[in-house]
Amino acid sequence: MASPRFARAALSWRSARGLRAAAVVGGVLAASAGARADPEILDRPIRFDAERIELSKDYLRQHYGLQVEDLRIVPKAVVIHWTGTARLEPVWRGFNRVRLRAARRYLVRGGHLNVSAHFLVDRDGTIYRLMPETWMARHCIGLNYDAIGIENVGGVPGAPLTREQLDANAALLAQLVRRHPIRYLLGHFEWRRFEGAPFFRERDPTYRNAKADPGPEFMRQLRRQVAHLGLRGRYAPTDDSAPVAR
């Protein structure tokens, strides 16, 4: 059973569901790479009930060997994704499901917990928070217990990622780095750079996949915008002894 305190928090979060008529977290989204105001973030929670909590705990036991009372994490990295779709609504509905569809056979092999992310950025740069950034989401093999996931709508012919999304990701990253001890920034396609990191927790050496999102050009431009944050794009053993510089 889910711990009562965490279950209450999940149900409270779920009860806040709503599109755009949601809490504003910051100021106005900045459009330049220099000093940024906190971005505007709209809460649009996905379903996070007792069933999702238990499936998440099952995932942590199966893949990471972790026995946890709740799903709180301390983020060390941020993983950038694209959705591979042109519209936000189908993505939100997909993440809102608690269990994976049976058709996603390779992922179902890793457990029935549905994939999700902490943030979803629409093509006009609007940022939606789908769940608290300090709760675990299933979005990147090996790194789910230590990484925040940001999904960007697009990545298909006719719907490339946009400049507005680039600026929104940069502003959101700056805020997250101020709030958490984050050292690393990676595109989903770069996750295997972290297989040697102590926080890469996947125990099954056969559970791997190849990803293309969000593409090297988007990551190159994003890293240029947030260079002042000092985020690293791969793990090195010397990182363990170095303080987080801000």
Residue, then its C-alpha position, 0 to 999 in steps of 0.5 A: m500500500a502507498s504510505p498515507r502521507f504520500a497518497r494524500a499528496a498524490l490525490s491532492w495533486r490530482s485534484a488540482r487538474g486543469l488546463r491553463a486555469a492553473a497556478v502560475v509559478g513564475g514571471v514572464l518567459a524570457a526570450s534571450a540567453g542572458a539573465r532570465a526571469d522565472p518562466e510561467i509554468l501552468d500546472r496540468p497534472i496527470r493522474f498520480d493515484a495509489e495505483r501509479i504509486e505502487l507501480s512506480k515502487d514496483y519499477l524501482r524494485q525491479h530495475y534499481g533494487l530500491q525499496v522506498e516508502d515514497l517516490r521523492i527524488v533528489p534530481k542530479a540531471v535533466v533529460i530533454h525529450w521530444t514527443g514525436t507528435a505534432r499536438l499536445e493533447p494526445v501526449w497529455r492523454g497518453f501520459n495520463r494513463v497509469r498503465l502502459r498499453a500492451a502494444r508497447r511490448y518492449l517497454v511492458r517488458g520493463g513493467h506496467l508503469n506508464v511513461s511520463a515526464h515532469f514537464l511538457v512544453d508546447r510548440d508555442g513555448t507554453i510550459y505545463r507541469l505534469m507532476p512535482e519535479t521531486w517525484m519519480a517519473r519513468h522517462c529514461i532508462g537507468l536515470n529515472y530516480d535521479a533525473i527530471g524529464i522535459e518533453n517537447v511537443g514535436g519532432v515529426p515532419g511538419a512539426p519540428l521543435t521551435r525557437e519558442q520551445l528552445d527559449a522555454n527549455a532554457a528558462l526552465l532549466a535555469q529555474l530548476v538548477r537554482r532549486h536542485p543540485i543538478r549537475y548534468l544536462l542530456g538529450h534522451f539520445e545521449w543517455r548511454r553516456f551515463e552508464g558508468a555513473p553511480f546514479f545510473r541504476e538499471r540492473d538489467p544489462t539487456y534492458r537498453n534502447a536507442k533514442a533520437d530525441p530531441g536531436p543533436e542540433f536542439m541540444r547544441q543550441l540549448r547548451r549554448q543558451v545555458a552555458h552559464l549554468g555549467l551543466r555537464g553533458r557526460y559523466a566523469p569519475t572526477d565529478d564525484s569529488a567536485p562540488v556543484a558550482r553555481 
